[in-house]
Amino acid sequence: MRPMLLAAATSILALAAACGANGEPGTPGPQQAGASVETRPANAPDQRPAFANQTRAPGVTTERALTHTVVASGLVQPWGLAMLPDGRWLVTELQGRMRIVTADGQVGEPIAGLPAVDARGQGGLLDVVVGPTFARDRMIYWSYAEPRDGGNATSVARGALSADGTRVEGVEVIFRALPVYDGTMHFGSSLAFDPAGHLFITLGDRSDAPMRPQAQQLDSHMGKIIRINADGSVPADNPFVGREGALPEIWSVGHRNVQGVAIQPGTGAAWTVEHGTRGGDEVNQVQAGRNYGWPEVTYGIEYRGGPINDGITAREGIEQPVYYWDPSIAPGDQVFYDGAMFPEWQGDLLVAALKDKHIARLVIEDGRVVGEERLLVDLGERVRDIAVAPDGAVWAITDEDDGKLVRLALR
């Protein structure tokens, strides 16, 4: 077993310590909306949102004191986080290792049997999810940058986790993105099962200028959201099934680098979050066959400065993001809050922020964002993935050379 740190340091977030209406500490109270939590100037100040609160929504505050606990450390660039039914965590590390971490911080040895990954740049072992039939077949699913002839591309594999958790067996690749490209950027890739058992896979555009246009092409998986069945077959109701020249796995088009997907409780809708350039990080509710714009329509500017495609932010036939950030927060994965510990968060979207080192809590009402809060700011580390435990506590991993597994809960 590798060394770990258990609850070595806990710190109370400077969010609030207010009492509820009955004067007892810890009683939920109303969330007061105020000025936006974002105070930096926009990279594209002349761009305007398409509707109210599409960006810089009013700031809100959780009126109860929170604390975070570092449960485990010593993880090397952890990327994906998924809870097993027994309360242990599957954690991936970018260089190609997957481990089991217990709820009290014991970090296991790497799980054997995973295929080789191309661990360069943003590539490597990416997300992991527990299959919907795990109780019957112990199947887990993971995405990774797969080395191939001529380069690499994102792939998704599945295998049965052995009873002792030391290896995966019967590994099969159920999806391979095309085309192959010799690059190290924008692989995506997050995974989520919807209530019907469809697997959503998020992909990037591979970043380089020659690859960007493929986000709009139906003969390429680049810059797309993919929807398949658990065995890799294509659902008959996918929007491009039967269309000549179109890849049938495609669910939606026009994405840049999507590293987060979450299924909304109650609706079963898939929501994604993707990296923009300098500005233009987007939250989208991705619908069948819709076009989300990249690189023809987007918020933000080029990394080198200057507008993207003349700075166009809206066009007929292009979907608007539910929310965007300018400047960028560099979003990782996301999850809808569904738990008892924070009833005032119910249905809110929690988004991991890498560059800005926090968790963004977006208050969602009728499909729109009406408030934003920044959590875990005092940890000071790049938050990569988030999950909600059965008790309602929020767990996260940090994308660092000394990566941490952290639990956020009531004080």
N, C-alpha and C positions, 0 to 999 in steps of 0.2 A: 504493500500500500504506500502511496505517496504521502508526504507530510501535508498537514492541513492546519488551519487555524479555525478554532470554533469560538464564535462570539467573543473574539478578543477585544473588539472595540465596537461599542454601540454609541450612536450619536443622535440626539433629538433634532429633527428637522425644524428649522426656524420658520414653520408654516403658520402656527397659531397655537394658543393655549387657552382659548376662550371657553367659558362655561356655557352650558345650555340654558334654556329658559327656566328650568327648575333649580338652577344654581349648582347642579352636580357636574363636576368635571367629566369630560368624555361623552356628554350627551350631544348628539348631532344637532346643529343649528342651521339656519339658512346660510347659503353661500352668497356672500356679498360680491357683486360684480363691480369692477373698477377699471382703471386704465389697463391697457394691454401690458402683458408681461414682457413684450419685446420693445426695447427702447432704442435699439441701434437703427441708424438710417438704412433705408432700403437700397439695394444695389441698382434697382430700376425704379427710381422715384416717380417717373412719369407714367408708369403702368398703374392701372386702376382695377380693383377687384370687380367682378361681374355682379356681385350682390353683397349685401351687408354681412359682415363677419366672415367673409371668405378668407380673410387673413387678419391677423392682429385682433382676434376676438377679445372681448373684455376679460381681464384677469379675474379669476375666482380663487377663493381660499378655503381649504379644508379646515373647519373650525374645531379640530381635535388635534392633540399633539401626537406626532408620529415618531417612530424610531426605526433605524435600520440596524441590522446585525450582519456582520460579515461571517457567514457560516463556514465557508471554505475559501482557501486561496491557493496559489501555486499553479493554477490552470494557465496554459499558454495559448493566448489568443482564442479563448472560447467563442463559439459562434452560434450554436443552436442549443436550445433548452427544451426538454419535454419531460413531463412527469409520468412515471410508471404507476400502475394501479396500486402498488404497495407503498407509495409515497416517496420512493427514491427518484432521483433525477438522472436522465440521460443528458450528457453534455458532450458536444462535439468541440474539437480543437482544429483550427484551420490547417495545421500541418498533416492531418489525416488520422488523428486519434479520436476515438469515442470512449467515454468513461461513464461509469455509474457513480454518482455522489449521493450519499445518504443524507437524510434530513438533519443529522447531527454533524455533518461535515466530513465524513470519511470518504476519501477520494480513491476510487478503485484503479487498478491497472488498465491499460488500454484493452478494449474488447477486440478479440481476434476475428479474422474472417472478412474484414472490409476490403473492397477493391482499392487499387492504387489511385491516388489523386494527383493532380498537377498543382502543387502548392507553390505557386508563384504569384506575386502581386496580390490581387483580390481573390485569386483562385485557391482551392483546397477543399477540405470537407466543410460543408455548409450546414444546412438545417437538418433537423431530425424531428419526426413525429411518431407517435404510437398509433398503430393501425386501429380502426374501429372494431376489428374482430380479434384484438389481442388476447382477450380472455380465452378464446378458442384456439388460436394458432400462433400466438406470441410474435406476430409480425410487426416489425418496425420499418420505417421508410426514411431515407435520407437523400439529400441532394449533394452534388459534388462537381468540381471541375475535373472532367475525365480526360486523361491524355489520349489523343487519337492521332492517326496518321495525318500529318499536315498541320497539327496544332492541338486544339482542345475545344471543349464545349461543355455546357451543363448537362448532367445526367441525373436520373433518379433511380435508385435501387431499393430493393426490399429484401428482408431476410428474417428468419425466425431467431429471436433472442433465446439462447439456451437457458435452461431452467436455473443454472447457477450464475447466469449473467456474464459469463466470461467470453462468449463468442456469438457470432451470428452464423446461421446455417442455411443452406439452400438459397444462397444469394442469387438474385436475378435482377438485371437492369430492365426497368419497365418503361423508361422514356429516355431518349437521346435527342437533345436539341440539335438542329441543323440550321445553317451550315457550320462545318468545322472552321475555326479561325485561329491563327497563331497570334494570340494576344494574352494579356494578363489582367484585363479589366472587365467590369460589368457582367458578371455571371448571374446576377440575381443573388440568391434564390431562396425563397421561403415556401413552406408547404403547409397546407391546411385541408382537412377533410370537412365537407359539409354534412348536414344531417342525413342526406341520402347516400353517403359513402363515396361521393365524387372527390377526387384529389385535385386541388388547385395548386399549380406550380407557377412561381413568378420568375421571369427571366429578364436579363438586361440586354442592352443593345450592343455590347462589346466596346463601347466608348469611342473608338477611333472614328474620325470623320468619314472614311469610306464606308463604314458599317452603319452609320446613323440612318440612312434612308430605308434600311431593311425593317425598321420598326413599323413602317407603313405597308410592307409587302406581305401578302398572304402566302407566298411560297417560302417564307423564312420564319423560324421560331424566334428570331431576335426581337427584343423589345415587346414581348407578348405576355399575356396571361394564358396559361394552359389549363385545360380541364380534361382529366381522364378518369377512367374507373380504376379501382384499386389494383387490378391485374394488368394495367397498362392499355387496355382496350379503350376505344373512343365511344363516349356516350352518343346514342343516336340523335339526341336533341341538341348537340353542339351546333353553334350557328353557321359554321362553314362546311358542315358535312355535305358532300355531294357537289360542292361548287368546284368547277374546273380550275386547276391551278392553285387551289387553296389547301393548306395543311389542316386536316380535320380536327386536330387537337386544340387549335386556337380558340380561345374564348373571347379575348379582346385584344386590341392593337393600339399602337401609338404610345408605348411606355419607354422610359429611359433606363432606369436601373432600379428594379422593384425588389426590395429586400424585406418587405413585410406584407403578410396577408393574414386577415382574421375573419372569422365567420361570425356574423352578428346574431346574438341570441334572439330567438323569437321569429326573426325573418329568414334566417339561413342565408342571407346575402353575403357575398364576399367583398370585403373592403381591403384596399391595398394602400401602401405608402411607398413612395419612390423618391430617389435622390434627384434633385435638380442640379443645375450648375451652380453659379453664384446667385442663389435665389431659385425659386421654383420647385422646392420640395413639395410633393403633392400627396394628399389623401384623396382617394377615389373610391366610390362604390362602383365596382366593375360589373357591367351588365353585358349580356350576350350580344356579341357582334358589334359593340360600340367602339368608337375611335376616340382615344384620349390625347391625341394631338402631336406627340413628340415625333420628329423634331420641327414640325411645321407650325405648331401653336404651343406656346409655353410662356411661363412667367420667369423672370430672372434674366441674366445676361451670361455671355460666354466667360469662361475662366480668364481668358486673356483680356477681357473687357470688350464692350461693344454688344449690340443687340444680336439675338438669335432670330434668323429669318425676319429681319426688319422689326423685331419686337412685337410681332402679332400675338395677341393673347386670346382672341376669340374668332371663330369662323363657323359658318353654318355646317352642321354635320359633325362637329367636334364637341365632345363632352367637356364641360367645365369641371375642375376639381372641386370636391366638397370643401377643401381647405388647402391653403398653401402657405409656405413660409418664405419670406425674403427679409433678411439674409437666411441662408440655409441653416438648419440644425443638424443636417446629415442623419436622416432617420435610419434606424435598424429595423427590427421587427416590431410588432404591435399585437395587442390583445384587447378584446372587450372585457370590461370588468363585469363579473357575474359572481357575486359572493355576499356573505352576510356581515363581514367585518366592517365594510364601509357602505352602508345602504345608500348614502348620498352619492356614491359613485356609480350606482347600478346603471348599466348601459353605456357608461362613458368609455371612450377609447383611450388606451394608454399606449403611447408611442415612445420607443427607445430613441434617444438622441446621442449620437456618437460624438460629433464635433463639439456640441454644446453641453455634453455631459450631464444629462438629466433624463427624467421621464416626463413627457408632456401628457398631461391629462386633459383631453378634449371632452367637454360636456356636449352631448349630442341630444338634440330635440328635433323630432320630425325630419330626420336626415340632414340636419344642418348643425354646425358648430355654434354654440352660444356662449362659450367660456373656455378659458385655457388656464391651466395651473402648471407650474414646474415643480416636480418632486425629485427627491434624492439629490438635490443640488450640492449638498455638503459632502457627498462621497468623492466628488471630483474626478470621476473616471468615466470612460466611454461606455455607455450602456448599449449593449448589443441585442439582447433578447429579454423578453418578459413573459411571465406566466402567472396565473392565479391559482393558488392552492385551494383544496376543498374547504379550509377554514376561512377563506377570504383574504389571507395575506398575499401580498404581491412579492414574487421572487424575480430576480434579475441576474444576468451575468454581465461582466464587464470585459470589453475587448482590449485587454492589456497583456503584456508579456507576463505579468503576475496577475492574471485574471482572477476575479472573485465571484463567488456565488453569494448573493445578498438577499436577505429577507426584510421586507418593509411591512410594518404592522403598527398597531396602536401602541402608544407608549405604555 
